[in-house]
Amino acid sequence: MKKLPILFAVLFVALVLVMSSLFIVDERQKALVLQFGQIKSVKEEPGLAFKIPFIQEVVYYDDRILSLETPEIEVTPSDDRRLLVDAFARYRIADVVRFRQAVSTGGVRFAEDRLKGILNAQLREVLGADTVTSNTVISADRAELARRIRDQARAEAASLGVDIVDVRLKQTFLPDQNLEATFARMRAEREREAADERARGEEAAQRVRAQADRTVVELESDARRQAEITRGEADAEKNRIYAEAYGADPDFFEFYRSLDAYRAGLQGSNTTMVMSPDSEFFDYLKSDQGK
């Protein structure tokens, strides 16, 4: 009976040792087994693993893709228009051994501080290049700029055991002190473009008016010419008819012409004409009794 407590004690100690030697690696994690701060083994596959209890310890690192936001920084593109830019990156711990060696006990927070410094340096270098203007940064070309930042930052981040998966520019805007000057410049550019458009419109309107005036003159001239031709033809036809009528009956023709003269000269109800009674104008108004 005295051996029973001792057996329980031995079993308890054995259970504690076994439990202390076992650890579980989640599928979302990687693990390092450390002994007195030195790396003894790497556990990247999920499942149950063993370590020496009380001597070795296990440090876990996230194996998922992580997000990192950079603080807002000021950059100056080649056109000297200062911009405030912030970005975010996605990264994962690709090499846990190198990561541990680089950050030691600082962990992910220390690594992210280093990554922010790398990304900020690459943001300034890429966005401040000679071929990059502020318009480039805010245009569709910003995706290409983000790829360049990612590629250059990836090379430096490899020394931390980190792989930068993606970099995106979140916001790009002007500092407050530059907004008014920028708006004034934009207004001046729009006003200049509007003045150019008005000048081109006025020039086109003048061309249209000149063309219309010339067309009017040409049409009127052609109409007058056609009218003169028509009147000439009508006069010729009238003279021909008169000539034929005169040739057919001269007395009747003279009578008809006299009637035309009376109709033209004696218009209205109070027409007054002062003429000699012997004038030939009255030949057809005289009666035979008056002779």
C-alpha angles and dihedrals in degrees: 000000000000090000093059098075089047091052091050090049091050091048091048092050090047091050091050091050092049093047090047092052095052126078134166126229113209119219088244093055146064122209137207122203109215129193114193088338095309122116111246103168144355123226112196099151117082118246143065120331139173137232136173106271120241091001103061128047133196125230118194127209128189113253095193128098107272131202127232128185120202122218119254112273135181119240131183116214122203093275090061094240104138117225135191110224134179127179142183130219137198118216142161135203102255100173113031093186093056090041091055091047092050100046100024108186092344091091127186095332092059091045092051091051088054091047092051089054091050094048094046091051091050092046090056093044098047098038092044095052119125094249095050121089130180089257089056091053094053096040131081088274089077088087089063090047090052090052091052091050091049094049094048093043091047091061092055095041091056088076087064093051088249128129115208105216100184143354125200132182107234106186134006119184142144125263113257093250091056098047097081093047090048093049090049091051091048091050091050091050092049091047091050091050090048091050090050091050092049091049092050090047092050091049091051090047091052091051091050093047092048091049091048092049091049091048090051091050091048092048093048091047092049091046092051090048091050090046092051090049091049092047091048091050090047092049090048090050091046091050090048091052091046090050092050091047092048091049092050098049118357094185093053090045092054090047091051092048091050091053089052089051091050091049092050095043102039101053122147130016099279105042113152123198125178110206139141114270088231092059116127087229089081098046094110093042094060119092124221090245091063093059 
